[in-house]
Structures are given as structure tokens and as C-alpha cells.
């Protein structure tokens, strides 16, 4: 699949961008939300990634509906699918297909890809981080360039989106490169006790539900992706640039390449809201570009501060309003990481002063989120840790 800027479809030949975006939301995403209780955030992000032609990574323990959500999305799209559970022993042929024996007898190394990943339009790779070195390079090309290469064989892939899932984050450098190809990262957990009755009822209905008829075709999604280039990003250019700079100052690694690609998510958010002009609230998607769980709350605080005045604007995406209460455990991990970074600062020097300033910025973002923790005891503990770190950094709370 070509990127929108390279599409051979002319703008005049495509349906209106807002119409396609609203169709995806109304016919595919909203019914999926009704079927899966407490999963609106993940479903909205799957929709954004599908519209943007970007890959999505789901992090969470078994039994939290990661694969069910992707399968539910696939059933509502008339698109070829492929899903596979990776293990340490998965071989390339299990994903890409075996060599064509007939052609091999003739001296040609050609892969028989029928029914395999190279022919799929929606791909789900469960336990993604079990990928071994034998398939790693091929997967990297699929994710980054949407190209399949095996020996001298090379072909462009029709894939619209790849979804990866795992119950852990990468620990070694090779897998970090694979993880980096997923622009959006979102956690999938068990729902709270208050939502459990609704989950049980919805799950029972899902077991007995009739097959779902596809509501949009792969061609519709390609047309929507091609409309990304028509979204006007000028109204959010200054705000977007400010957020990227603040992300870098807070210690989040945002390469130039990633900063460019993240704009696709902003444009996709606008399309799903029925707009061809981006607005500040569309920056909500940047919350989900963290590399570690500790960064998630900092990133949320940073983005929410940037869009707080615009989250209720007309035609804003519903996710722009954010979550009701921050994750106290994630805040505690981030405070611990700041403490470790503070302890590692060498005494004296301009570099030490710069690092302290960076940590003060980072702590200020966390401190703002702490005040919204619902549990009083947890909030009190986090306040104490925050005050201790302010003292260690030689500064006063903002």
C-alpha cells in the first residue's frame, strides 16, 4: 500500500474525506464500542491508526480482549486478514509462506504467499515480541516500508494496518527496533469492578450474536488514507511544534522521522470527526506515543495541558477530554524514575545544571497529574514523594 502522498487516486475521484471518516466511526467503531465494554480508548486508537495507515501496539496481560478487539474490527471490514501467535521458534514460512516447490524445481526461489501475511490487508501479530532473528528483518520491512523481501524477491504489500500485541515491553535492542515501528502504543487492562456486570452481559451477548456483515471495504479505507494529504494542519502547526519540543525536553525520544509521521495521526483524528481541518483537540493522539509505561502519565499531562482549552470545542474527538483519574501506580513509577535520574547526576558542571532543569520540567508535569488521583491515601503518598524530589532538585514547586 502506498502512502497517501504517493497514491495514484486523484482527489476528485475520491469520496469526501469527512464522509469517509464519519462512516468509519459510525458503521465500524461505534458498534464495536457497544460490543466491548470499557474498550473505547483502544477502539478509537485502532480507528485512528487504520485511517492513518499506521501500526498499533497493544500492551496488556492475557484475557483483556486484545485479540478479540482486532478480530471484531476485522469482521466489520471487507478486507483480507491474517493473524498469528508468534513464539521463539516461529519460522519465516509460517508468516510469509513456503517456497513454491514447482518454481523451485525450475530454479526460481519464489514464495507461495496464498493466504499468508504478504496478501493480507489487516494483520494481527500476537505476542509480537517473541519474534526471533530469523523473521525480524522481514517484519521490519513489512512494518516500516510495507514491502516483502526474500532473497531477490520483492513486492509491495496491500496491508492497511498491522496490530501487534504483547504482555511486556521490549528489553533488548533488536526488539526495540521492532517496537519502534508501532507509532501508537496503548495499554489494555481488565475493567474496573464497577463495569464488570456490563462486561459479563456484553460478553454473553457476544457469544450468541449473529455473524457481523462488513460495513466498509478495503478500498474505502485506502480512499480514506489517501485523503490524509488533504487535511489542513496549519491551524495546529504552532501547538504541535510546541508539544514536540516539550516532549523532547521531558526526556521522550522523538526523532525527526517520528515527529513527521505523528502528523498523520493528527490528520486521521480530524477525518474521524468529519473534518478536513485539524484543530488543537486532535493533538490528543500524542498521548499514546510513549516508549515506557513510566512515560505514559508524563505524556498525558503534557498533552492535556496543551489541549485543555480546546478539548470541548465543536466536533472534537471524544478522547480529547481524557481520562477521569490518572493511574497512581504509573505516577509512582515515574517519580521513582525521576529519583533514579536525580541520583545519577554528577556533582557540578553545566551538564548537571541542564539535567536538573530537565528533571524539574518532568516533575512539574507529574505533580500536576498527582492532584487528580482519586484515592486520597495514594495521592498523599505521591504528594510526599513529589515534595521530596522538589527538595532534591533544589527548586520550588511551580
C-alpha positions as CSV (number, residue, x, y, z in Angstrom):
1,X,0.0,0.0,0.0
2,X,1.4,3.4,-1.0
3,X,1.5,6.3,1.4
4,X,-1.3,8.9,0.7
5,X,1.2,11.3,-0.9
6,X,2.1,8.6,-3.4
7,X,-1.5,7.4,-4.2
8,X,-2.4,7.2,-7.8
9,X,-6.0,8.1,-6.9
10,X,-6.9,11.7,-7.8
11,X,-8.5,13.9,-5.1
12,X,-11.5,14.4,-7.4
13,X,-12.1,10.7,-7.8
14,X,-12.4,10.1,-4.0
15,X,-15.5,10.5,-1.7
16,X,-15.4,13.5,0.5
17,X,-12.9,12.9,3.4
18,X,-15.4,13.9,6.2
19,X,-17.9,11.4,4.8
20,X,-15.5,8.5,4.8
21,X,-14.2,9.4,8.2
22,X,-17.7,9.6,9.7
23,X,-18.6,6.3,8.0
24,X,-15.7,4.5,9.7
25,X,-16.6,5.9,13.1
26,X,-20.4,5.3,12.8
27,X,-20.5,2.0,11.0
28,X,-17.4,0.3,12.4
29,X,-16.1,1.9,15.6
30,X,-19.3,2.8,17.4
31,X,-20.8,-0.7,17.0
32,X,-17.5,-2.2,18.2
33,X,-17.7,0.0,21.3
34,X,-21.2,-1.3,22.1
35,X,-19.9,-4.8,21.9
36,X,-16.8,-4.3,24.1
37,X,-17.4,-2.5,27.4
38,X,-14.6,-0.3,28.7
39,X,-12.5,-0.5,25.5
40,X,-13.5,2.8,23.8
41,X,-9.9,4.2,24.1
42,X,-8.4,1.2,22.3
43,X,-11.1,1.1,19.7
44,X,-10.7,4.8,18.9
45,X,-6.9,4.4,18.6
46,X,-7.4,1.4,16.2
47,X,-9.6,3.6,14.1
48,X,-7.1,6.4,14.1
49,X,-4.3,4.0,13.1
50,X,-6.4,2.4,10.4
51,X,-7.3,5.9,8.9
52,X,-3.7,7.0,9.2
53,X,-2.1,3.8,7.7
54,X,0.0,3.4,10.9
55,X,0.6,0.4,13.2
56,X,-0.8,0.0,16.7
57,X,0.7,-1.9,19.6
58,X,-1.5,-3.3,22.4
59,X,0.2,-3.9,25.8
60,X,-1.6,-6.0,28.4
61,X,-2.0,-9.3,30.1
62,X,-3.9,-12.3,28.6
63,X,-7.6,-12.1,28.8
64,X,-8.0,-8.4,28.3
65,X,-9.7,-8.7,24.8
66,X,-6.7,-7.7,22.7
67,X,-7.2,-10.3,20.0
68,X,-11.0,-10.1,20.3
69,X,-10.9,-6.4,19.6
70,X,-8.8,-6.9,16.5
71,X,-11.0,-9.8,15.3
72,X,-14.1,-7.7,15.9
73,X,-12.7,-4.9,13.8
74,X,-11.7,-7.3,11.0
75,X,-15.3,-8.7,10.9
76,X,-16.7,-5.3,10.2
77,X,-14.3,-4.7,7.3
78,X,-14.4,-6.4,3.9
79,X,-10.6,-7.0,3.9
80,X,-8.3,-9.9,3.8
81,X,-7.0,-10.7,7.3
82,X,-4.0,-12.6,8.8
83,X,-3.3,-13.3,12.4
84,X,-0.6,-15.4,14.1
85,X,0.6,-16.1,17.5
86,X,4.4,-15.8,17.5
87,X,6.8,-18.0,19.5
88,X,10.5,-18.0,19.8
89,X,10.5,-20.9,17.3
90,X,8.3,-19.3,14.6
91,X,9.8,-19.7,11.2
92,X,9.5,-17.2,8.3
93,X,7.4,-19.7,6.2
94,X,4.7,-19.6,8.9
95,X,4.2,-15.9,8.3
96,X,5.2,-15.4,4.7
97,X,4.5,-18.8,3.1
98,X,6.8,-21.7,1.9
99,X,8.8,-21.6,-1.3
100,X,6.8,-22.6,-4.4
101,X,8.1,-26.2,-5.0
102,X,7.1,-26.2,-8.6
103,X,9.0,-23.0,-9.3
104,X,11.9,-24.3,-7.1
105,X,12.3,-27.3,-9.5
106,X,12.7,-24.7,-12.3
107,X,15.5,-23.0,-10.4
108,X,13.4,-20.0,-9.1
109,X,13.1,-19.1,-5.4
110,X,9.6,-17.8,-5.3
111,X,7.4,-17.7,-2.2
112,X,3.9,-19.1,-2.3
113,X,2.1,-16.4,-0.3
114,X,-1.5,-17.6,-0.8
115,X,-3.4,-16.9,2.4
116,X,-0.3,-15.6,4.2
117,X,0.8,-12.2,5.6
118,X,2.0,-10.8,2.2
119,X,-1.5,-11.0,0.8
120,X,-3.3,-9.6,3.9
121,X,-4.8,-6.1,4.4
122,X,-5.3,-6.3,8.1
123,X,-2.6,-8.1,10.1
124,X,-2.6,-9.1,13.8
125,X,0.6,-10.4,15.4
126,X,0.0,-11.7,18.9
127,X,3.0,-12.0,21.3
128,X,4.9,-9.8,18.8
129,X,8.0,-9.6,21.0
130,X,8.6,-13.3,20.7
131,X,9.9,-12.6,17.2
132,X,13.3,-14.2,16.6
133,X,16.2,-13.1,14.4
134,X,15.1,-15.3,11.5
135,X,12.0,-13.3,10.9
136,X,13.0,-9.9,12.4
137,X,14.4,-8.2,9.3
138,X,11.4,-9.3,7.2
139,X,9.0,-8.0,9.8
140,X,10.8,-4.7,10.0
141,X,10.4,-4.1,6.2
142,X,6.7,-5.1,6.4
143,X,6.1,-2.6,9.2
144,X,8.2,0.3,8.0
145,X,8.1,0.1,4.2
146,X,5.1,-2.2,3.6
147,X,7.4,-4.3,1.4
148,X,8.1,-8.1,1.5
149,X,11.6,-9.1,0.5
150,X,13.0,-12.6,0.5
151,X,16.3,-13.1,-1.4
152,X,15.9,-11.4,-4.8
153,X,12.1,-11.5,-4.4
154,X,10.5,-8.2,-3.5
155,X,6.9,-7.0,-3.7
156,X,4.8,-4.1,-2.3
157,X,2.2,-5.2,0.2
158,X,-1.5,-4.3,0.4
159,X,-1.5,-4.1,4.2
160,X,-3.7,-1.3,5.6
161,X,-2.6,-1.7,9.3
162,X,-0.6,-4.0,11.4
163,X,-1.6,-4.6,15.1
164,X,0.9,-6.1,17.5
165,X,0.2,-7.3,21.0
166,X,2.3,-8.4,23.9
167,X,2.2,-8.6,27.7
168,X,5.6,-6.9,28.0
169,X,7.7,-4.2,26.5
170,X,11.0,-4.9,24.6
171,X,14.1,-5.4,26.7
172,X,16.8,-5.8,24.0
173,X,17.9,-3.6,21.2
174,X,16.7,-5.8,18.3
175,X,13.2,-5.9,19.7
176,X,13.2,-2.2,20.4
177,X,13.7,-1.6,16.7
178,X,10.6,-3.8,16.0
179,X,8.6,-1.9,18.7
180,X,9.6,1.4,17.2
181,X,7.7,0.6,14.0
182,X,4.4,0.9,16.0
183,X,3.6,4.6,16.2
184,X,0.8,4.2,18.7
185,X,1.0,2.2,22.0
186,X,-1.9,1.6,24.3
187,X,-2.5,-0.4,27.4
188,X,-5.2,-3.0,27.6
189,X,-6.2,-4.0,31.1
190,X,-9.1,-5.6,33.0
191,X,-12.1,-3.3,33.5
192,X,-12.9,-1.9,37.0
193,X,-15.3,-3.7,39.3
194,X,-18.0,-1.1,38.6
195,X,-18.0,-2.1,34.9
196,X,-17.8,-5.9,35.5
197,X,-21.6,-6.5,35.3
198,X,-21.8,-4.8,32.0
199,X,-18.8,-6.8,30.7
200,X,-20.4,-10.1,31.7
201,X,-23.7,-9.1,30.0
202,X,-22.0,-7.9,26.8
203,X,-19.7,-10.9,26.7
204,X,-22.7,-13.3,27.0
205,X,-24.5,-11.5,24.2
206,X,-21.3,-11.6,22.0
207,X,-21.2,-15.4,22.4
208,X,-24.7,-15.6,20.9
209,X,-24.5,-12.8,18.4
210,X,-25.2,-13.5,14.7
211,X,-22.3,-13.0,12.3
212,X,-21.5,-9.4,11.5
213,X,-21.7,-8.1,8.0
214,X,-18.8,-6.0,6.8
215,X,-19.6,-2.3,6.7
216,X,-16.7,-0.9,4.8
217,X,-14.3,-2.3,2.2
218,X,-10.5,-2.2,2.0
219,X,-11.0,0.2,-0.9
220,X,-12.9,2.5,1.3
221,X,-10.1,2.5,3.8
222,X,-7.5,3.2,1.1
223,X,-9.5,6.1,-0.1
224,X,-9.7,7.4,3.5
225,X,-5.9,7.1,3.9
226,X,-5.4,8.9,0.6
227,X,-7.5,11.8,2.0
228,X,-4.9,12.5,4.7
229,X,-2.9,14.7,2.4
230,X,-6.0,16.9,2.1
231,X,-6.3,17.7,5.8
232,X,-5.2,21.2,6.7
233,X,-2.7,21.1,9.6
234,X,-1.9,24.8,9.5
235,X,-4.2,25.7,12.4
236,X,-2.4,23.3,14.8
237,X,1.2,23.8,13.4
238,X,2.4,26.0,16.3
239,X,0.7,24.0,19.0
240,X,2.0,20.7,17.5
241,X,5.6,22.1,17.4
242,X,5.4,23.3,21.0
243,X,4.2,19.8,22.2
244,X,7.0,18.0,20.3
245,X,9.6,20.4,21.8
246,X,8.2,19.9,25.3
247,X,8.2,16.1,24.8
248,X,11.9,16.3,23.9
249,X,12.7,18.5,26.9
250,X,10.8,16.0,29.2
251,X,13.2,13.3,28.0
252,X,11.0,11.5,25.5
253,X,12.9,10.4,22.4
254,X,11.1,12.0,19.4
255,X,13.2,11.7,16.3
256,X,12.6,13.9,13.3
257,X,11.1,11.0,11.4
258,X,8.7,10.2,14.2
259,X,7.7,13.9,14.5
260,X,6.8,13.9,10.8
261,X,4.8,10.7,11.0
262,X,2.9,11.7,14.1
263,X,1.2,14.4,12.0
264,X,-0.7,11.6,10.2
265,X,-2.4,10.6,13.5
266,X,-3.5,14.2,14.0
267,X,-4.9,14.3,10.5
268,X,-6.7,11.0,11.0
269,X,-8.3,12.3,14.2
270,X,-9.8,15.2,12.2
271,X,-11.1,12.9,9.5
272,X,-12.8,10.6,12.0
273,X,-14.6,13.7,13.4
274,X,-15.9,14.6,10.0
275,X,-13.4,17.5,9.5
276,X,-10.8,18.3,6.8
277,X,-9.2,20.9,9.0
278,X,-7.3,19.9,12.1
279,X,-7.9,21.6,15.5
280,X,-6.0,21.7,18.7
281,X,-8.0,18.9,20.3
282,X,-6.7,16.5,17.6
283,X,-3.4,16.5,19.4
284,X,-4.9,14.0,21.9
285,X,-3.4,11.2,19.8
286,X,0.1,12.2,21.0
287,X,-0.6,10.8,24.5
288,X,-0.1,7.3,23.0
289,X,3.4,7.6,21.7
290,X,5.3,6.6,24.8
291,X,8.2,4.2,24.9
292,X,7.9,3.0,28.5
293,X,4.9,2.8,30.8
294,X,6.6,5.4,33.1
295,X,6.4,7.9,30.3
296,X,2.7,7.5,29.7
297,X,1.5,9.7,32.6
298,X,4.0,12.4,31.8
299,X,3.0,12.4,28.2
300,X,-0.7,12.6,29.2
301,X,0.0,15.6,31.5
302,X,1.9,17.3,28.7
303,X,-0.7,16.8,26.0
304,X,-3.6,17.6,28.3
305,X,-2.1,20.9,29.2
306,X,-1.7,21.7,25.6
307,X,-5.3,20.9,24.6
308,X,-7.2,21.7,27.8
309,X,-8.8,24.8,26.4
310,X,-9.8,23.1,23.2
311,X,-11.0,19.6,24.3
312,X,-14.7,20.7,24.4
313,X,-14.6,22.6,21.1
314,X,-17.3,21.6,18.5
315,X,-16.5,18.4,16.6
316,X,-13.7,17.5,19.0
317,X,-12.8,13.8,19.2
318,X,-14.3,12.2,22.3
319,X,-10.9,11.0,23.5
320,X,-9.7,14.6,23.7
321,X,-11.4,15.0,27.0
322,X,-9.0,12.5,28.6
323,X,-9.4,10.0,31.4
324,X,-11.2,10.9,34.7
325,X,-8.4,9.9,37.0
326,X,-4.6,9.3,36.5
327,X,-3.0,6.0,37.2
328,X,-1.5,6.3,40.6
329,X,0.8,3.3,40.1
330,X,2.2,4.8,36.8
331,X,2.8,8.1,38.6
332,X,4.7,6.3,41.3
333,X,6.9,4.6,38.8
334,X,7.6,7.9,37.0
335,X,8.5,9.6,40.4
336,X,10.9,6.7,41.1
337,X,12.5,7.1,37.6
338,X,13.0,10.8,38.3
339,X,14.6,9.9,41.6
340,X,17.0,7.5,40.0
341,X,17.9,10.1,37.3
342,X,18.5,12.7,40.1
343,X,20.8,10.3,42.0
344,X,22.8,9.7,38.8
345,X,23.6,13.4,38.1
346,X,27.3,14.1,38.6
347,X,28.2,17.0,41.0
348,X,28.7,20.4,39.4
349,X,29.1,21.5,35.8
350,X,26.8,22.9,33.1
351,X,25.6,19.5,32.1
352,X,24.4,18.8,35.6
353,X,22.5,22.0,35.8
354,X,20.8,21.3,32.4
355,X,19.8,17.8,33.6
356,X,18.4,19.2,36.8
357,X,16.3,21.7,34.8
358,X,15.0,19.0,32.6
359,X,14.0,16.9,35.6
360,X,12.3,19.9,37.2
361,X,10.2,20.2,34.0
362,X,9.4,16.5,34.1
363,X,8.5,16.6,37.8
364,X,6.2,19.6,37.2
365,X,4.2,17.6,34.7
366,X,3.9,14.6,37.1
367,X,3.0,16.9,40.0
368,X,0.1,18.3,38.0
369,X,-1.3,14.8,37.4
370,X,-0.9,13.8,41.1
371,X,-3.5,16.3,42.2
372,X,-6.2,14.4,40.1
373,X,-5.6,11.0,41.7
374,X,-8.9,9.9,43.1
375,X,-7.6,7.8,46.0
376,X,-6.8,10.1,48.9
377,X,-4.2,7.8,50.5
378,X,-2.4,7.3,47.2
379,X,-2.5,11.0,46.4
380,X,-1.0,11.8,49.9
381,X,1.9,9.3,49.3
382,X,2.6,10.7,45.8
383,X,2.5,14.3,47.2
384,X,5.1,13.3,49.7
385,X,7.4,11.8,47.1
386,X,6.9,14.9,44.9
387,X,7.9,17.3,47.7
388,X,11.0,15.2,48.4
389,X,12.1,15.4,44.8
390,X,11.5,19.1,44.6
391,X,13.8,19.5,47.6
392,X,16.4,17.2,45.9
393,X,16.3,19.2,42.7
394,X,16.8,22.5,44.6
395,X,13.7,24.1,43.4
396,X,10.2,25.1,44.5
397,X,7.0,23.6,43.1
398,X,5.6,25.7,40.2
